[in-house]
Amino acid sequence: METTRNVSNLDAHDRLVVERVFGRRLDVSAEAVLILRVNEQAPHPPSQAEGDEVPPWCNVLEGLSDADLAEFSAVLETPVRLAK
């Protein structure tokens, strides 16, 4: 399905929505063409990673020694000063 509309014919709310879709401000003389395509494929079933469990690669601290874990925690707890 294809729809063409002149930007000048859009009300303020619709124009903001269209500008957000296109990611930029639209000139009054512009035409917006939106094409809707329906995907006929069935959605894929969620994998185990999309469920309640995190994938194994997320366990980045696994295998660190107690000393390394303590050093890592200390870095996280150190305040950051961004001002000059």
N, C-alpha and C positions, 0 to 999 in steps of 0.2 A: 504494500500500500504506500502510495506517495502523496504527500500533501505539500502544496506551495502556498505560502502566505506572505504578503508584504508586511514588513516590520512596522510600517506606519499604521497598519490596521490593527495592531495588537494593543490590548489595554496594558497598563503599566505592569501589572502582576505577571501576565503572560509573557511580556517582553523580558522581564527579569528571569523567568524560567528558561526561555529560549537562549538568552545570553549565557546562563550557567551551563546549559547543554553544550553550546559551542565554545565556551571558555573565553569569550571576549565580548566587548561592547559591540553592538551592531548599529550601523549607520541607518538613518531613517529611510534611505532609499534602497536598503538591502532587501533581498528576498530570502526567506528561510525555507529550506527544503529538508524535510525530515523523512527518512525512509525507514519503515518498520518491516523487518524481515522475521518471519516465524521460523524458529529452528524445529524441524520435524523430528530430530533425534531425541530419544528419551534421555533424561538426565542420568548421569552415571551414579551408581550407589556410593554413598560416602565411604571413604577408606577408613581404616582403623585410625589413621592420623587425624581424621576429621572428627573422631568421636571424643570420648572423655579422656582418653589417654594421650600423652604427648609422645611423639616419635623418639626413638633412642638417641638421635643426634642432638636432642635438646638437653641431654644430661652432660653439659659441658664441664661440670665440676667433678664428675665421676672419675675416680682414680687419683685425685690430688691427695698429697700427703696432708697431715694435720698442720704442718708448718705452712704449706702453700695455701691451705684454706684460711688460716689465720691472717696471712699476708693479704690475701684477696679481700677478706672481710674488712681489714684495716683500711685498705684503699677506698672501699665503698663508704666507710664511715668518716673519711677525711673531708672536711668542708672545702668547697670550691669557692674561690674568690675571683669574681669576674671583673670587678671594678679595678681601675688603675690606681 
